[in-house]
Amino acid sequence: MSKKNKLRRKTVFALAACMLLGTTALSGCGGNSGNSGAANATDSANPANQSADPGNGPDHSKPLTITVFNNAANYQGEQTGWYGKLIKDKFNITLNILSPQVAGDQLYKTRSAAGDLGDLLIIDNSQLEELIPAGLIMDITDKVKNTQYLSKYVDQHFQPFNAAFDKVNPDGKIYGLPTFVADTSPTTFSEEIPYSSPLMPWDYYKGIGSPKLNNLTDLLDALQLMHEKYPATADGKPISPITLWKDWDNGSMENVRWLSNWYGYEQPDGTSTIQLNAKGDIVPLIDDNSMYKKILQFYFDANQRGLVDPDSPTQDWNKVSEKLTNKQVLLLWYSWQRGFYNTPQRGAQGDGNVAIPIGDTHIIQNSDAYFGNGRVFAIGSKAKDPDRIMEFMDWMSSPEGLRYYTNGMEGFNYEKTADGKFKLTEVGQTAFQDNTPVPDEYGGGGYQDGQSKINSMIIGDFAVDPDTGEFYNKDYWNATIEANKTTLTTEWQSMFKATNPTDYYQKNNMIDIVPNINTSLGTDSSDIKNKRSQISDYVKDTSWKMIFAKNQTEFDQLWTKLKSDVNGLGWTDVYAADTVKAEKIVKLRAEAMANK
């Protein structure tokens, strides 16, 4: 790879210095990663002018509808709006998206059993491992090597990733392209804020006297004071200190999983019975001292104080995102959630969601996704026109495609500066939050409505745009960093004596950055799969009951019953399988650190 892959953390922090306002927002799934929007082209007002020459590639004369089976999508149906028009004009392609997050997990079982999952697939690593021997995934080794852009990532990214599936892929063929591949190094963390950490509205936090938070009890006290002082928005919408949602729950309760990161424990993808820390300690989810139980207790305590949104058991993510946009939530924990509300204009008024560190936390944070991030793009073995699908994926990973996906339309969302770099337009600063109307020449409709519903990338936004020398991620453009040097930023820096949250956590020894391991962890046998499903359903159901238990006695009784009942569902077997997976992660992390 180029010298870009050897950027050291100091260089990245210099680029990101003082950047506290996130204008990026993820509209998407309870996995490890997310999307921010879409990106540029030189003549974005008429994308059809940029179509590939049919003489040099696939024939675009016939319309093609691509069925996209997509675990990352929060939307089901045809891609419409400006992104839909863009790819229709450019490739004569229409995307029909199938989303298990919308339609339910049965969608995968039904379609894979029928022998045709779809044309373009965005699936989990574990599913790739199942589908290769089932003959439902196309070997794209030769196709990807002959692409213009993706071919650059074959040797150091795609080939090693696929070779790790050695049990089902002994010849090391390329079946899947990992998602959100970074262009930095295997041990670099580029972001100015951890993926999961406590975030709150700065003006409300100051409004209660900016209390120092030493632990979760202090956090609840602060949320209670804020709620008493700020019970509703200016237009009368009720504010909830904490809002939860069920539709991202997978192996366990997702809202519990990510707060466990604050205290150094993660639940690796593909597991459901364990938590793992940076030292390699493996803790059963149902251990009385597990971080999973600690966070359940935190949510229970919050609900006892009336601090949990009563809509939580019934609302979905789409409803939560509306509340975030309206500043109806006081505690956030995903870095990208800031993007639903934060803007430079609000920052100038000292208004926006920022990191508020808690003294006893010690965050676990995965490094940049140099090798990808838990999911893959693949082509179904029965795809109607694989060459056109490959051309589309290659374009998605080109500078032009990445700019559209990540940042929107040049001239509408952003523009060139005198030094050849990019800066957001005034419209672009709030287009996502405001769902700004898009001019008809781009496709009309609202900007957010028309964003790419694929909600995933092959090459991620922490790759460097060769035309600007900056990340595709617009929050890390020099122009954005300068624009975000607002009252909000400077006040935060003054209080916490750091340039940004990651800097703060590192200075205070409150974070462990671990190599981001993206590989095959092995597939479950049918017996383990069935047991895992039953245990996961039971754990999720009980977790929600515990949070909304009427008192501590009921909370404790539910926990005791959970620990007992899962043993009858095969807990020991699933835990043993998960321990093997975790031990592989620990080994690979040690190797990555030794070779950094």
Disulfide bonds with the S-S distance in Angstrom:
none
